[in-house]
Amino acid sequence: MLRRVIGFAAAPFALSLGLFPLFWYLRVVQDVEVPVWAVYTVSGLGLGGSLLGISYGVLSASWDPSVEGSRAGWTELRGNLPALMARMQRKDR
């Protein structure tokens, strides 16, 4: 599960953090006026993508320790997501 979470969450997070130096370079060194909303949007999309990656990594992993699971996790996701939704519905009542 941890490998899958790191795999799907690290790339958007690194992209989000890695673009800060680029925005700084454009603004300070190249004197390009980068709108603040663009920085916020790119950061939000990267961090939101990281959150989705964490969620997908947890839901697409095999919850049975004796089962390895598939490489992409689609079969596990199709089994784990309905189980989670059913659990949440029972908790609300």
Secondary structure, 3 states (H helix, E strand, C coil): CHHHHHHHHHHHHHHHHHHHHHHHHHHHHCCCCCCHHHHHHHHHHHHHHHHHHHHHHHHCCCCCCCCCCCCCCHHHHHHHHHHHHHHHHHHHC
